[in-house]
Amino acid sequence: MDTVYALLHGFAVALTPINLFWSLVGVTLGTAIGVLPGIGPALTIALLLPVTYGADPTSAFIMFAGIYYGAMYGGSTASILLNTPGESASIVTAIDGNAMARRGRGAQALATAAIGSFIAGTFGTLALTFAAPLMVHLALLFGPAEYFALMVLALTTVTALLGHSVSRGVFSLMLGLAMGLVGIDLQTGQMRFTMGVRELLDGIDIVVVAVGLFAVGETLWTAARHRFETEEFLGYGGSKWMSREDWRRSWGPWLRGTAIGFPIGVLPAGGSEIPTFLSYMVEKRLAKNPEEFGQGAIEAVAGPEAANNASAAGVLAPLLALGLPTSATAAIMLAAFQQYGIQPGPALFDSQPELVWGLIASLYIGNAMLLILNLPLAGLWVKLLAIPRPWLYAGILIFATMGAYTLNNNIVDVAALWIIGVIGFGMRALDVPIAPAIVGLILGPLAEQQFRRALAISQGDATVFVTHPISLVLLLIAVLIVALPPILRRRARYRAAT
C-alpha cells in the first residue's frame, strides 16, 4: 500500500500545470525526433542537458522521460510509412510495417503500433511502479564490495553486449574510464591528467562528453553518410481503422511483447533491440500463417512495438533503484542526475520522493498523450522529413556548441566538445560502440570510490570481494559474460569442423 500512496502523491506532482506542460513538450519532441532518422532520444537529451541546467529537476526529468517514450512511438511511424527506422529498435517494425503500407494497410499498421505501444507502455510502467521499490530493498543489502562488483557487472555487460566486437567495446570502455580519471583525486587531492589546464581540475564535464559523443559525433556521422534524397511517403490508403480480424490478431502479440520487453529492459545492456527481435521470432513461431511474415503480417508489427515500449519502462527500474544504466539513453539520463548533484540509487526514493514518483506518474500521463498524438497525426509527423537535412544538422551542431559554452562560460569546454565530437565520429566510422564510453565515464569514478572504500573497511584485504556471497556471485556472472561467448563460438566451430 505504501507504493500506491507514493504513486498517488506522484500523480499530485505530475498533474500540476507546469509538469503537464513539460510532459507534453517531452512527448511531442520525442515523437518528432523518433521520426527523424539518426536523431534518437540519447542525442536529444544530451543536447538539452546544458539548456535544462537551471530548471527544476522534477520538471526536467518528466520532460526527458517523455522524450524517451515519445521516440519509441515516433520511430514506428517512419519505419512503417517510409521504411526508414528513426530508432534502431524500430528496424524490426519496418520489415512488415512497410510491407503493410505498400499493400494499402498503412493506417492499420500505425494503429496496431500505437495501441500496442500504449498497452505495453502502461503495463511496463505499472511493472516499474512495483519493481523499483523491490529493487531498492535488495540494494539495501549491498555494501562497498557489493556495489563495486555490481558496477563491474554493469561495465562488463555494456562492453560485451553492445556492438559487434568485444575488443571495440573494451576500447570504448577504456576511453570512458580514462576521461573519468581527469581531475583531482578525491582521496589524495593530487591532480591527475589535467595537462596543466586549470579548467580540468574538476574533471571533464559529463555533459560535454555526452553532447560531444552523441550530438556532435552522431550528427557528423549521419551527415557524412546520409544521401539527401526526397523520401517516398506511401500514405495510408484504404480503411483508416483496424478491422475485427486485426484486433483478434493483435491483442496476443501486444501482451506477449510486453512480457518479453520489460524483463529484458531491466537487464544490463538489455536495450530495446533484443526484445523486438525476440518478439518477432516468437510471433513467427506461433503464427498460423508464418509465410505472411515479411509480406505484411500485422502480428510482426504489434509484437515488436509492444516489446519496444515495455523495454523502455524496464530500463528505468535499475536506473532509479540502483543507479545503473542499461542503455545509452539511460546513461545520458544518469549524467543528467549527476548534473543536478543527485545520485540515483536506494537513497533516491527517500531523499527525492517527489522527483521519483512524479517521474513514474508522468509516464502514465505521457503514454496517454502519445496515443492521442500518434493515432490521428501520424501523417503530420512524417512531414518533418521535409526539413532540409543540412539545416537540421547545422542547427544541432550550433545548438550543441552554444550549450557547451554556457555550462561554465569558458572556451575549454567548447574545445573539449569538438575534440570529443571528432573522436565520436571516428568511433562511429570504425563501428566502436559509444555507450560503453559514457557508462565508463560515469561509473568509473564511482567504482573506484567503492573499491577504495571496501579496501579501507577490510584494512587492505582484497579477498573481501570474493568472501562476500553477493559480491562473489556478481563477479562470477561478469566473468561468464565475457568468457562464455568465445568458448561457445570455439565449441561450435570445433563441432562444425568434425
PAFIDREN-195887 format. One line per field, with one value per residue (C-alpha): residue in three letters; x, y, z. Coordinates in steps of 0.2 Angstrom, whole numbers, plus 5000, padded with zeros to 4 digits. Example, Ala and Ser with C-alpha at 12.3 -4.5 7.8 and 13.67 -1.06 7.14 Angstrom:
2
aa = c(ALA,SER)
px = c(5062,5068)
py = c(4978,4995)
pz = c(5039,5036)
This chain:
498
aa = c(MET,ASP,THR,VAL,TYR,ALA,LEU,LEU,HIS,GLY,PHE,ALA,VAL,ALA,LEU,THR,PRO,ILE,ASN,LEU,PHE,TRP,SER,LEU,VAL,GLY,VAL,THR,LEU,GLY,THR,ALA,ILE,GLY,VAL,LEU,PRO,GLY,ILE,GLY,PRO,ALA,LEU,THR,ILE,ALA,LEU,LEU,LEU,PRO,VAL,THR,TYR,GLY,ALA,ASP,PRO,THR,SER,ALA,PHE,ILE,MET,PHE,ALA,GLY,ILE,TYR,TYR,GLY,ALA,MET,TYR,GLY,GLY,SER,THR,ALA,SER,ILE,LEU,LEU,ASN,THR,PRO,GLY,GLU,SER,ALA,SER,ILE,VAL,THR,ALA,ILE,ASP,GLY,ASN,ALA,MET,ALA,ARG,ARG,GLY,ARG,GLY,ALA,GLN,ALA,LEU,ALA,THR,ALA,ALA,ILE,GLY,SER,PHE,ILE,ALA,GLY,THR,PHE,GLY,THR,LEU,ALA,LEU,THR,PHE,ALA,ALA,PRO,LEU,MET,VAL,HIS,LEU,ALA,LEU,LEU,PHE,GLY,PRO,ALA,GLU,TYR,PHE,ALA,LEU,MET,VAL,LEU,ALA,LEU,THR,THR,VAL,THR,ALA,LEU,LEU,GLY,HIS,SER,VAL,SER,ARG,GLY,VAL,PHE,SER,LEU,MET,LEU,GLY,LEU,ALA,MET,GLY,LEU,VAL,GLY,ILE,ASP,LEU,GLN,THR,GLY,GLN,MET,ARG,PHE,THR,MET,GLY,VAL,ARG,GLU,LEU,LEU,ASP,GLY,ILE,ASP,ILE,VAL,VAL,VAL,ALA,VAL,GLY,LEU,PHE,ALA,VAL,GLY,GLU,THR,LEU,TRP,THR,ALA,ALA,ARG,HIS,ARG,PHE,GLU,THR,GLU,GLU,PHE,LEU,GLY,TYR,GLY,GLY,SER,LYS,TRP,MET,SER,ARG,GLU,ASP,TRP,ARG,ARG,SER,TRP,GLY,PRO,TRP,LEU,ARG,GLY,THR,ALA,ILE,GLY,PHE,PRO,ILE,GLY,VAL,LEU,PRO,ALA,GLY,GLY,SER,GLU,ILE,PRO,THR,PHE,LEU,SER,TYR,MET,VAL,GLU,LYS,ARG,LEU,ALA,LYS,ASN,PRO,GLU,GLU,PHE,GLY,GLN,GLY,ALA,ILE,GLU,ALA,VAL,ALA,GLY,PRO,GLU,ALA,ALA,ASN,ASN,ALA,SER,ALA,ALA,GLY,VAL,LEU,ALA,PRO,LEU,LEU,ALA,LEU,GLY,LEU,PRO,THR,SER,ALA,THR,ALA,ALA,ILE,MET,LEU,ALA,ALA,PHE,GLN,GLN,TYR,GLY,ILE,GLN,PRO,GLY,PRO,ALA,LEU,PHE,ASP,SER,GLN,PRO,GLU,LEU,VAL,TRP,GLY,LEU,ILE,ALA,SER,LEU,TYR,ILE,GLY,ASN,ALA,MET,LEU,LEU,ILE,LEU,ASN,LEU,PRO,LEU,ALA,GLY,LEU,TRP,VAL,LYS,LEU,LEU,ALA,ILE,PRO,ARG,PRO,TRP,LEU,TYR,ALA,GLY,ILE,LEU,ILE,PHE,ALA,THR,MET,GLY,ALA,TYR,THR,LEU,ASN,ASN,ASN,ILE,VAL,ASP,VAL,ALA,ALA,LEU,TRP,ILE,ILE,GLY,VAL,ILE,GLY,PHE,GLY,MET,ARG,ALA,LEU,ASP,VAL,PRO,ILE,ALA,PRO,ALA,ILE,VAL,GLY,LEU,ILE,LEU,GLY,PRO,LEU,ALA,GLU,GLN,GLN,PHE,ARG,ARG,ALA,LEU,ALA,ILE,SER,GLN,GLY,ASP,ALA,THR,VAL,PHE,VAL,THR,HIS,PRO,ILE,SER,LEU,VAL,LEU,LEU,LEU,ILE,ALA,VAL,LEU,ILE,VAL,ALA,LEU,PRO,PRO,ILE,LEU,ARG,ARG,ARG,ALA,ARG,TYR,ARG,ALA,ALA,THR)
px = c(5000,5015,5019,5001,5001,5018,5011,4996,5007,5017,5001,4998,5016,5014,4996,5002,5000,5019,5023,5009,5016,5034,5027,5018,5034,5044,5032,5029,5048,5051,5039,5047,5065,5059,5053,5069,5082,5099,5092,5087,5082,5100,5106,5091,5093,5112,5108,5096,5107,5115,5098,5090,5104,5095,5077,5068,5074,5057,5051,5067,5066,5047,5052,5067,5056,5043,5056,5062,5044,5040,5054,5048,5032,5039,5052,5037,5029,5044,5048,5030,5027,5045,5054,5066,5068,5070,5076,5087,5073,5061,5071,5060,5044,5050,5050,5032,5025,5032,5025,5008,5009,5014,4998,4987,4986,4997,4984,4981,5000,5001,4986,4992,5009,5001,4989,5002,5014,5001,4996,5014,5020,5005,5009,5028,5025,5014,5028,5041,5030,5031,5048,5058,5054,5058,5075,5078,5075,5088,5100,5100,5109,5124,5140,5155,5161,5144,5142,5159,5155,5138,5147,5160,5145,5137,5153,5156,5139,5138,5155,5152,5134,5134,5142,5149,5166,5171,5188,5180,5168,5183,5192,5177,5176,5194,5192,5177,5187,5202,5191,5184,5202,5205,5204,5208,5209,5196,5206,5223,5220,5233,5230,5228,5230,5225,5240,5241,5224,5216,5198,5201,5204,5186,5187,5179,5161,5150,5138,5152,5156,5138,5135,5151,5149,5131,5126,5142,5149,5132,5127,5144,5142,5124,5128,5143,5134,5116,5110,5100,5086,5067,5058,5045,5029,5017,5002,4988,4976,4960,4952,4958,4955,4958,4945,4939,4951,4966,4961,4960,4977,4985,4980,4990,5006,5004,5003,5017,5028,5025,5030,5046,5051,5050,5062,5075,5075,5079,5094,5111,5113,5096,5091,5076,5084,5085,5067,5060,5069,5064,5046,5047,5054,5041,5026,5033,5034,5016,5008,4996,5002,5021,5023,5015,5029,5040,5025,5014,5009,5001,5007,5025,5021,5011,5023,5039,5032,5025,5041,5050,5039,5039,5058,5059,5050,5061,5077,5071,5070,5088,5092,5081,5084,5102,5109,5114,5111,5106,5105,5113,5098,5099,5117,5113,5099,5111,5123,5108,5105,5124,5122,5109,5120,5108,5114,5101,5100,5091,5093,5084,5067,5069,5078,5069,5052,5043,5055,5055,5036,5032,5043,5034,5017,5021,5024,5006,5001,5013,5008,4990,4996,5006,4991,4981,4996,5000,4984,4977,4993,5005,5005,5009,5025,5031,5031,5046,5056,5054,5066,5082,5095,5109,5099,5094,5112,5119,5107,5111,5130,5127,5115,5127,5142,5132,5126,5143,5149,5135,5139,5154,5157,5174,5181,5190,5173,5170,5187,5184,5167,5174,5189,5177,5165,5178,5183,5165,5164,5179,5171,5155,5166,5175,5160,5166,5150,5148,5138,5152,5162,5148,5145,5164,5165,5150,5153,5172,5174,5160,5168,5185,5177,5168,5184,5194,5181,5179,5198,5198,5185,5194,5211,5218,5212,5207,5198,5184,5177,5176,5172,5155,5142,5133,5150,5156,5141,5141,5159,5157,5142,5153,5167,5154,5148,5165,5172,5156,5153,5171,5170,5153,5159,5175,5165,5153,5167,5175,5159,5157,5175,5172)
py = c(5000,5012,5011,5015,5030,5036,5034,5044,5058,5056,5060,5075,5081,5076,5084,5101,5113,5116,5097,5093,5106,5099,5081,5087,5096,5080,5068,5080,5082,5064,5059,5071,5065,5047,5051,5059,5046,5047,5058,5047,5051,5049,5063,5074,5073,5076,5091,5098,5095,5112,5120,5112,5116,5129,5121,5111,5093,5086,5095,5092,5073,5072,5080,5068,5053,5060,5061,5043,5036,5048,5042,5024,5029,5041,5028,5016,5030,5032,5014,5010,5024,5027,5011,5022,5017,5033,5022,5006,4997,5001,4991,4975,4985,4991,4974,4970,4988,4995,4979,4983,5001,4996,4985,5000,4995,5009,5015,4998,4996,5013,5009,4992,5000,5015,5005,4991,5004,5012,4995,4989,5006,5006,4988,4992,5007,4998,4984,4998,5006,4990,4983,4998,4998,4979,4983,4996,4984,4972,4986,4990,4973,4980,4986,4994,4977,4973,4989,4988,4971,4977,4991,4979,4968,4984,4989,4971,4968,4985,4982,4964,4965,4982,4982,4968,4966,4964,4972,4988,4988,4987,5001,5012,5007,5011,5028,5032,5026,5037,5053,5049,5050,5068,5080,5080,5063,5065,5053,5061,5078,5075,5082,5068,5070,5089,5093,5110,5116,5123,5121,5102,5102,5097,5084,5084,5089,5074,5085,5090,5072,5066,5081,5078,5059,5059,5076,5081,5064,5056,5072,5072,5053,5055,5070,5061,5045,5051,5054,5069,5062,5065,5052,5041,5044,5029,5037,5027,5021,5010,5009,5021,5009,4991,4978,4965,4952,4965,4966,4947,4945,4960,4958,4942,4949,4965,4955,4944,4958,4967,4951,4950,4968,4973,4960,4962,4981,4978,4968,4977,4981,4973,4988,4988,4979,4962,4961,4967,4953,4940,4946,4944,4927,4921,4928,4920,4903,4905,4911,4900,4908,4911,4913,4930,4937,4948,4951,4962,4951,4963,4952,4956,4975,4973,4962,4971,4988,4982,4974,4990,5001,4989,4988,5007,5006,4992,5002,5015,5002,4999,5017,5024,5010,5005,5020,5008,5012,4998,5008,5023,5034,5028,5033,5050,5052,5046,5060,5072,5066,5070,5087,5091,5083,5069,5051,5038,5023,5016,5033,5042,5036,5043,5059,5064,5056,5069,5068,5049,5046,5062,5055,5037,5045,5056,5041,5035,5053,5054,5037,5043,5059,5049,5039,5055,5062,5047,5040,5055,5064,5051,5059,5076,5069,5061,5079,5083,5074,5088,5099,5101,5089,5102,5114,5101,5095,5113,5118,5104,5107,5126,5122,5110,5122,5136,5124,5118,5136,5141,5127,5136,5151,5145,5141,5125,5116,5121,5114,5098,5096,5097,5086,5073,5075,5071,5056,5051,5052,5041,5029,5028,5026,5011,5003,5006,5007,5024,5018,5010,5026,5036,5022,5021,5039,5039,5023,5023,5036,5028,5010,5017,5025,5010,4999,5010,5011,4992,4990,5003,4994,4977,4985,4981,4963,4961,4945,4955,4955,4936,4932,4941,4930,4944,4951,4934,4930,4946,4945,4927,4932,4946,4933,4922,4936,4939,4921,4911,4918,4915,4897,4893,4900,4890,4874,4877,4879,4863,4854,4861,4855,4837)
pz = c(5000,5003,4984,4980,4991,4985,4967,4971,4978,4962,4952,4963,4957,4939,4937,4941,4926,4924,4924,4912,4901,4902,4899,4883,4877,4880,4871,4857,4855,4857,4844,4832,4835,4834,4816,4810,4806,4815,4829,4844,4862,4869,4857,4861,4880,4878,4868,4881,4896,4895,4892,4907,4919,4929,4928,4941,4942,4943,4928,4918,4921,4917,4900,4897,4901,4889,4875,4879,4877,4863,4852,4854,4846,4833,4826,4821,4810,4799,4799,4793,4780,4774,4778,4787,4806,4816,4830,4830,4840,4825,4812,4815,4813,4796,4789,4789,4794,4777,4768,4775,4770,4752,4752,4757,4775,4782,4794,4801,4804,4813,4823,4830,4833,4843,4853,4856,4862,4874,4881,4883,4890,4903,4909,4908,4919,4931,4932,4935,4949,4959,4953,4958,4976,4977,4969,4982,4996,4988,4986,5004,5007,4997,5005,4996,4990,4983,4974,4966,4960,4953,4944,4937,4931,4923,4914,4908,4901,4892,4885,4879,4873,4864,4847,4836,4844,4862,4858,4852,4867,4878,4869,4871,4890,4892,4884,4896,4911,4906,4904,4921,4929,4924,4938,4956,4965,4979,4991,4990,4982,4968,4951,4938,4919,4918,4907,4917,4911,4927,4920,4920,4939,4942,4928,4911,4912,4909,4899,4887,4884,4882,4870,4861,4858,4854,4847,4838,4834,4829,4819,4809,4806,4800,4789,4781,4776,4773,4755,4754,4743,4744,4755,4747,4758,4755,4763,4771,4758,4761,4778,4792,4806,4812,4807,4820,4812,4815,4833,4835,4828,4838,4856,4859,4852,4862,4878,4873,4868,4884,4894,4883,4883,4902,4909,4896,4898,4916,4912,4910,4891,4888,4877,4866,4850,4858,4864,4847,4838,4851,4849,4830,4831,4845,4834,4818,4828,4835,4819,4809,4793,4796,4777,4779,4789,4778,4767,4779,4794,4807,4822,4816,4819,4835,4845,4842,4845,4862,4866,4862,4873,4888,4887,4889,4906,4911,4908,4921,4935,4938,4934,4948,4960,4958,4948,4934,4916,4905,4888,4880,4884,4902,4903,4897,4910,4923,4918,4920,4938,4941,4933,4947,4960,4963,4964,4959,4970,4985,4994,4980,4985,5002,4998,4982,4983,4973,4959,4958,4960,4950,4936,4937,4937,4922,4912,4913,4908,4894,4887,4886,4877,4865,4860,4856,4847,4836,4830,4821,4817,4810,4793,4800,4809,4793,4785,4797,4785,4773,4783,4773,4782,4780,4790,4803,4806,4806,4819,4830,4830,4833,4847,4855,4854,4862,4876,4880,4882,4893,4906,4913,4901,4896,4879,4886,4886,4868,4863,4873,4865,4847,4851,4859,4845,4832,4842,4842,4824,4822,4834,4823,4807,4815,4822,4840,4852,4861,4876,4885,4885,4893,4906,4909,4912,4924,4933,4933,4947,4957,4955,4961,4976,4981,4978,4989,5002,5003,5005,5018,5028,5026,5031,5014,5012,4994,4997,5003,4985,4985,5003,5002,4993,4984,4978,4973,4963,4953,4949,4943,4932,4924,4921,4912,4901,4895,4894,4889,4871,4864,4872,4864,4847,4848,4853,4838,4826,4833,4830,4813,4808,4815)
